[in-house]
Amino acid sequence: MYAGIKHAHMLFITISILLFEYRYFRKVFNKHSGKFLKIFPHVNDTLLLITGISLAVIAGIKPWEQPWLAAKIMALFLYIGFAMMALKSSGKKSILGYILATAAFIFMLFTAVTKNPYFFSL
């Protein structure tokens, strides 16, 4: 069961970042996003959150006991904020939001794979 939820979680992660990238570049090139692109990312991200919480519960992992998970959760909040800035702002603020959201995503990915929240300590 754990393996299936983990694979679903990784699928939802992949879909989430691809949707963010797609929506950002559609915005950059002034392409209107349809109703699907306004609703589906929220559905996918909800499933992503549910599978992430499920994995932590099944494994008995608590964020306050695992620094890597706490760092990943904090980075998730940063990612959400920066992604909103990228998609709702314009000009340099939008570009900065895009770069920082992408950096937060890379940090979350690195932290999840290595179980090490200290990105620069290798």
C-alpha positions in Angstrom: 0.0 0.0 0.0 2.8 2.4 0.9 4.5 1.9 -2.5 1.3 2.6 -4.4 0.6 5.8 -2.4 4.3 6.9 -2.9 4.0 6.4 -6.7 0.8 8.3 -6.8 2.4 11.1 -4.8 5.3 11.3 -7.2 2.9 11.4 -10.1 0.9 14.2 -8.5 4.2 16.1 -7.9 5.2 15.7 -11.6 1.7 16.9 -12.8 1.8 19.8 -10.3 5.1 21.2 -11.5 4.3 20.6 -15.2 0.9 22.5 -14.7 2.7 25.4 -13.0 5.3 25.7 -15.8 2.6 25.4 -18.5 0.3 27.9 -16.8 3.2 30.4 -16.3 4.3 30.2 -19.9 0.8 30.5 -21.2 0.5 33.7 -19.1 3.9 35.0 -20.5 2.6 34.5 -24.1 -0.8 36.0 -23.3 -2.7 32.7 -23.9 -6.0 32.5 -22.1 -6.2 29.7 -19.6 -9.5 27.8 -19.9 -11.6 26.6 -17.0 -9.8 23.3 -16.9 -6.5 25.0 -16.1 -8.1 27.0 -13.4 -9.7 24.0 -11.6 -7.5 20.9 -12.3 -4.4 22.2 -10.6 -6.3 22.6 -7.3 -7.7 19.0 -7.6 -4.2 17.7 -8.3 -2.6 19.6 -5.5 -5.3 18.4 -3.1 -4.5 14.8 -4.1 -0.8 15.6 -3.7 -1.4 16.8 -0.2 -3.6 13.9 0.7 -1.0 11.3 -0.5 1.8 13.2 1.3 0.0 13.2 4.6 -1.0 9.5 4.1 2.7 8.6 3.5 3.7 10.4 6.7 1.0 8.8 8.7 1.7 5.3 7.4 5.4 5.7 8.0 4.9 7.2 11.4 6.8 10.3 10.5 6.1 13.6 12.4 7.4 16.9 10.9 8.5 18.2 14.3 10.7 15.1 14.7 12.2 15.1 11.2 14.0 18.3 10.1 13.9 17.4 6.4 10.1 17.1 6.5 9.6 20.3 8.4 11.9 22.1 5.9 10.0 20.6 3.0 6.7 21.8 4.4 8.0 25.3 4.9 9.3 25.3 1.4 5.9 24.2 0.2 4.4 27.3 1.7 7.0 29.4 0.0 6.4 27.6 -3.3 2.7 28.3 -3.1 3.3 32.0 -2.3 5.9 32.5 -5.1 3.8 30.5 -7.6 0.8 32.8 -6.8 3.1 35.8 -7.3 4.4 34.4 -10.6 0.9 33.7 -12.0 -0.9 36.8 -10.7 1.7 39.5 -11.0 3.3 41.0 -14.1 6.7 42.2 -15.2 9.8 41.6 -13.0 7.7 40.6 -10.0 6.2 37.7 -12.0 9.6 36.6 -13.2 11.0 36.7 -9.7 8.0 34.7 -8.4 8.6 32.1 -11.2 12.3 31.8 -10.4 11.7 31.6 -6.6 8.8 29.1 -7.0 11.0 26.9 -9.2 13.9 27.1 -6.7 11.5 26.2 -3.8 10.3 23.2 -5.9 13.9 22.1 -6.5 14.7 22.4 -2.8 11.6 20.3 -1.9 12.6 17.6 -4.4 16.2 17.5 -3.2 15.1 17.4 0.4 12.6 14.6 -0.2 15.2 12.5 -2.1 18.1 13.0 0.3 16.2 13.4 3.5 18.6 16.3 4.2 17.2 19.8 4.6 20.7 21.4 4.2 20.8 21.9 0.5 24.1 23.7 0.5 26.0 21.5 3.0 27.1 18.7 0.6 
